[in-house]
Amino acid sequence: MIALISPAYAEGGAPADAGIFNLVLLAGFVVIFYFLMWRPQAKRAKEHKNLIASLAKGTEVVTGGGVLGKVSKVDDNYVVLEVSEGIEMKFQKSSVAAVLPKGTLKSI
């Protein structure tokens, strides 16, 4: 394996500027990671937290499983959805994925 390495490469070590280049490269990866992954995820989490805090009776929502319903009761950790006339189901607040515009359930 050593016979395959050119003598020009084998004699010299890493250049003196390699340490600075590696630090700049590492900083670049950290910046890319921040803007492409961490920041958008934190923004989505904040929006979802505000959505859950704004739930009130009469709000039309869709859950993560795709169940549509109108909020009939809100508790600290749970929300009761009226999915059909006289049929209510209890869900965790965190399973609510989105709030629908008023009248969406009637139009479906």
N, C-alpha and C positions, 0 to 999 in steps of 0.2 A: 504494500500500500504506500509506503514511504517513497518507493521508486517512482511513483506516478506524480509526485509533487515536484514542480519545477524548482531548481536551486534558487532562482530569484525570489520566489515566494517563501521558501523555507528559511532563508537567512534573515529576512527582515521581520520585525515584530509588527504590532499594530501601530498605525500612525499616531502621533501625539494628539491630533485633533479628534480622534475616535471617541474619546470620553465626552467631549462637548457635543459631538454629533449624536451620540446615544442619548444624552439628556434632552436634546431638542426633539429627537424622535419620540421619546417617552412622553414629553410634554404635549406633543402633537396628538398622540394617541389618547391622552387624558382629555384633551379639548374635544376631540371627535366623539369620544365616549359620552361626554357630558351633553353635547348638543344633539346627538343622534339617539341616545338611549335614555339617560337619566332625566333630563329636563322634560321631554314630552310625556314620560310616564308620570312624573310628579304633577304635571298639569292635568292629565286625565284623572288622576286620583283626587285632586282638589275639586275638579268639576263634579265628579261622582259624589263626593262628600257633600257638596252644596246641593246637589239634586236630592239626595236622601234627606237632608235637613229641611228641604222645602216641600216635602210631601204633606198633603192636607186632605181632608175628606172631600171627595168629589173629583179628585185629580185622576185623569185617565193615564194608565201606565202600561208598560210592557216589561215582563220579567226576563231574566237571562235565558230561561227555557222557552220563551216565546209565548207565554200566557198573557193575554190582554185582559184588562179589568179596570174597574173603577174603585178607587180607595174608599172603603166604608168605615174603616177604623185604623188609627195609627197609635202604636204603642212605642215604648222605648227601643225595643229590638225587633219588633214584628209589625207587619202591616197586613190588614185583612182586605182582600180584593173581592169585589162582587164580579164574578166572571160571567154570570148569566142571571136572569131574573130569579132571585131567591137562592142562588148558589154562591156561597162565600168560601174562600180559601185563604188560609193563613200562610204568609211567606216571611222570610227574613228580610229586613230592610235592604240589606246588601245585595239581594237578588234582583232588585229593581234596576233595570238597565236604562230605561229612558222614559221620559214623560211625553205623552202624546198630546196633540192639539185637541181642544174641546170639540166634541161631536164626532171624533174619529170612530168610536165604537158604534154609533148609530149608522154611520155611513158604510160600515162593513157588512 
